Amino acid sequence: MVTVGDLPTQSAVDHVLSTTRNVRKRLDPTREVPRELIEDCLRVAMQAPIGSNALYPHFVVVTDPAKRTALAGFYKRAWDVYAPLPTSAANLHFDDPIHEAQQARVTASSAYLAEHIADVPVLVIPCISPRVDGMPMWVQACIWGSVLPQSWSFMLAARARGLASAWTQIHIQFEDEVAAVLGIDHAEVQQAAMIAVAYPRRDDFKPAYREPIQKYTHWDNW
Ligand SMILES: Cc1cc2nc3c(=O)[nH]c(=O)nc-3n(C[C@H](O)[C@H](O)[C@H](O)COP(=O)(O)O)c2cc1C
């Protein structure tokens, strides 16, 4: 019997899973991303699980420079609200030097994206309907759970095809204004993220520092 672990693709899959970083400074604004490549990644993304066949996600792919500039304005406003919050990436601090240095890089990189997101050639907004507002938590979980796996699969598929991307969500603070720019029916449709996509200026992505799984794994009891 052949198990997944025996397949020669395992290391390739693990490599993609371990090196799909949130890329911001290295997104190349000068290289056009072919439409077919984005469609190819979306086709793969659609293979991720959904809670029911009534919960197909939608993807709004934004390449129009004027619309990207409008979205970038809302993104920068969202960053300016988020960054000073005590819980923001900019204000997180850690006792261990590895974690602290990693956080400083994330903050600098996030601030850079907030200034430059208009230049990123493709912004993908995964959406789902119905909206989660006022729903019981378990229903909200099923709705978010029907769009976020697709979104991550999209980023993995993009990485496997030589693209890079950055997962963002802070624009949801201004979701209704973004909906108006993109013709999204805000009363019905929930935006889940804004994924910035481009070719990377350099492609030598490595696994990030993560704490040991033993600290976060609970066998049979928390
Ligand atoms: C739920 C969620 C929301 C996020 N929102 C943003 C965001 O709005 N802007 C941003 O620059 N990065 C955002 N990120 C990216 C995180 O900051 C990112 O995971 C972190 O930089 C670690 O990156 P790494 O996996 O490459 O080490 C988000 C990530 C997640 C999982």
The ligand as a Tripos MOL2 file, in Angstrom:
@<TRIPOS>MOLECULE
LIG
   31    33     1     0     0
SMALL
NO_CHARGES

@<TRIPOS>ATOM
      1 C1         -5.7170   36.2950   10.2310 C.3       1 LIG1
      2 C2         -4.5530   37.0340    9.6410 C.ar      1 LIG1
      3 C3         -4.6700   38.3840    9.3460 C.ar      1 LIG1
      4 C4         -3.5830   39.0920    8.8320 C.ar      1 LIG1
      5 N1         -3.7190   40.4080    8.4900 N.ar      1 LIG1
      6 C5         -2.6670   41.0730    7.9680 C.ar      1 LIG1
      7 C6         -2.7960   42.4130    7.5030 C.ar      1 LIG1
      8 O1         -3.8780   42.9890    7.5210 O.2       1 LIG1
      9 N2         -1.7000   43.0260    7.0050 N.ar      1 LIG1
     10 C7         -0.4930   42.4050    6.9080 C.ar      1 LIG1
     11 O2          0.4680   43.0250    6.4350 O.2       1 LIG1
     12 N3         -0.3440   41.1230    7.3070 N.ar      1 LIG1
     13 C8         -1.3930   40.4520    7.8170 C.ar      1 LIG1
     14 N4         -1.2720   39.1450    8.1890 N.ar      1 LIG1
     15 C9          0.0110   38.5010    8.0380 C.3       1 LIG1
     16 C10         0.6950   38.2440    9.3380 C.3       1 LIG1
     17 O3          1.1940   39.4270    9.8370 O.3       1 LIG1
     18 C11         1.7630   37.2330    8.9540 C.3       1 LIG1
     19 O4          1.2160   35.9760    9.0970 O.3       1 LIG1
     20 C12         3.0190   37.4340    9.6760 C.3       1 LIG1
     21 O5          3.6360   38.4950    9.0170 O.3       1 LIG1
     22 C13         3.9070   36.1930    9.6780 C.3       1 LIG1
     23 O6          4.4030   36.0050    8.3900 O.3       1 LIG1
     24 P1          5.2550   34.7250    8.0340 P.3       1 LIG1
     25 O7          4.3160   33.5650    8.0580 O.co2     1 LIG1
     26 O8          5.7790   34.9980    6.6800 O.co2     1 LIG1
     27 O9          6.3160   34.5850    9.0840 O.co2     1 LIG1
     28 C14        -2.3570   38.4300    8.6420 C.ar      1 LIG1
     29 C15        -2.2710   37.0510    8.8790 C.ar      1 LIG1
     30 C16        -3.3560   36.3640    9.3530 C.ar      1 LIG1
     31 C17        -3.2330   34.8870    9.5790 C.3       1 LIG1
@<TRIPOS>BOND
     1     1     2 1
     2     2     3 ar
     3     2    30 ar
     4     3     4 ar
     5     4     5 ar
     6     4    28 ar
     7     5     6 ar
     8     6     7 ar
     9     6    13 1
    10     7     8 2
    11     7     9 ar
    12     9    10 ar
    13    10    11 2
    14    10    12 ar
    15    12    13 ar
    16    13    14 ar
    17    14    15 1
    18    14    28 ar
    19    15    16 1
    20    16    17 1
    21    16    18 1
    22    18    19 1
    23    18    20 1
    24    20    21 1
    25    20    22 1
    26    22    23 1
    27    23    24 1
    28    24    25 2
    29    24    26 1
    30    24    27 1
    31    28    29 ar
    32    29    30 ar
    33    30    31 1
@<TRIPOS>SUBSTRUCTURE
     1 LIG1         1 GROUP 0 **** ****
